[in-house]
């Protein structure tokens, strides 16, 4: 909510600066204005970011109201602390590092986890989960630790410029581990089964078109 408000104010300020710049250019008969230059960036970027956070706010509200939810549970504070301690043992730059970064505080509060067919909301963080597009779910499995977790293997497609005229496509592998409350093992199994069906259907579709 705070970021959305900041980007909204940034968009408004950028538009005001652009208008002032245009007025100054017309008044002075010149083809440039520092106000215009100053306002162009926020006027172009902030509305898009404001729209993104507005969309995410709607996603959050819909999931928390139960709309489109396939499973939800609350991980108690003691179980969350154990999950965080286990995650902190993995080096940040390791290929096994978790895409979801749990709170650094040793006194971890309880955390609500809400799954839909399109992603998972963990406390205040939303992670899209799709078998299509630039970030794809390639695998899902149950991690039988204490507490357990659901682990998604994600493939992230990025592009990097290699010269003035060429770009190179890169495939980055990510892991997303979602904590599972001990009382929610059955629900976790249902989530895994559902996403595995999405993965299998996407693989079948690609083999047919290929």
N, C-alpha and C positions, 0 to 999 in steps of 0.2 A: 504494500500500500504506500509506504514512504517513497520508494523508488518511482512508482507511478505518478505520485504527486510532484516529485522533483522534475521528472521528464515533462509533465504537463506544464509546469511553470517555465521550464526551459523552452518548450515549443512556443508558448505565449510570448516570452521575452524575445525569442528569435524573430518572430513575426513582427513584433513592434519595432525592433531594430531595422528590419528590412524596409518597413513602411517609412520610418524616419530617414533612412538612407535614400530611398527613392525621392522623397520630398526634398531632401537637401540637394540631390542631383538636379532636379527640375528647377529649384530656386536659384542655384548657382550656375546652371548651364554647363555642368561638367558630366563626364561619363563614369565617374567612380565616387565612392563615398566610404569612409572608414566604418560608418554605421552599417552599411550594406554588407561589407566584408565580415564585420563582427557578427552579424545576425544570420548569415547564410547557413553556417554549419548547424547551429541549434535548430533553425527553422526547417532544415531538411531531415536531420537525424532524430531529434527529440519526438516528433509526432509518431514516427515508426516505433520507437521504443515505448512510447506511451500506449500505443495500440497493442503492442505485445504484452505489456504488463496488465492492461485491461482485460485482454483475452485470458491470461493466466489467472487473474482474480476470479473470472467467471468459472474457470475450470476448478479452482479451489472450492468455490462455493457449491458448485454442482456435486462434487465428490463428497464434501462434508455433509451435504443434505441427503446423501444416499443415492442420488441419481446416477445410474450407470455403474454402480459399485458391484464388483463380483466377489470381493472378500475384504474384510477389515479386521484389524485386531490392535490391541494396545500392548506394547512390550513394557512390562514393569521396570521400575528404576533399577533394581538389582540385576535383572537379566540384561538390560541395556548397558549397564556398567561393565558386565562381563564381555559383552559383544564389543564394546569400545576398546577394552583392554586387549582383546585378541587382534583387533584391527590395527592398533598402534604398534604392534610387534612387526608389522609388515612395512618395509621401507617405502617412502613416498614414491620413489622413482622405480620401484619394482613393477614388473608386469603383472604381479598379483595384487597391486594396490587397488583399493576399492574406489570406484567412481563417486560413490556417496561417502562424504567425509563426516563421520559422526562428531558430535560436540567434543571439544578438547577437555572439557571439565571432567575431573574424576567423579564428581557428584552428578551423574547423569540423570536427568529427569525421565519419566516415562515417555514413550514415543508412540504416537498413533501412526499406523500404516494402513493405507487405503489403496486397493488395487481396482483398476478398471481394465477394459480391453485395450486401452491405449497407453497406459502408463501407471506409475505408482507415485502416490503422495506420501512422503516420509517426513513427518513433522511439518516444517514449512517449506520443504524442497520437493519439486515435482520433476520426475524423470520420465520422458516419453519412451514408450516401448513399442516398436513397430517392426514388422518383418519386411518392410519396404522402405525405400528412400535412402538418404545418405547415412543414416544411423540405423543399422538393422540388428535385430535380435537373431543370433545364429544358434544359440543353445541355451538351455535352462536346466538347472539341476538342484537337487536338495543337498545342503551341506549339513550333515548330521553332527553338529558340535553342540556345545552347551553355552548359550542357547543356539538353536539351529538357525539356518539362513537359507534364502533362495538366492542362487547365483545365476546371473544372466551374463552370457558372453555376447558382447556387442562389437559390431564392425562399423567403424567410423570412416567415411570417405572424405578426404580433404584434398585440396589442390594447392600446390606450391609453385611459384614462378621460378623457372630455371634459367630463363634469359628474357630479353625484351619481348620476344615473340612466342615463346613456348612456356607451357605449364606442365607440371607432372602430377598425376593423380596418385595419391597415397592411401593405403588401407591400414588404419590403426586399430588395434585390438584393445578393447576395454572390458573390465569386469565390474559388474554392479551387484553387490551383495546387500540383500535386504533382510534385516533382522526379523525373526519369527518368534512370537511368544510361545512358550512351552505349551500353553493350552490351545494353541492354534495350529497344531501340526496337520490336522485334517483339512483345514481351510488352505494351508500352504500347499498341500497335495493337489487340491482342486485348482489352485492358481497355476501350478506347474503343468498339470494336465491340459489346461486350457491353452496356455502359451505354447506348449509342445504341439498341439493341434494346429495352431497358427503357423508354426515353423514347418511342419510337415506339409501343410497345404501350399505354402509358398514354394517349398522345394519341388513339389509335384508340378506346380504351375510353371516354374522355370524350366524343368526338364521337358515339359510338353512344348513350350515356345522355343526352347533351344534345339 
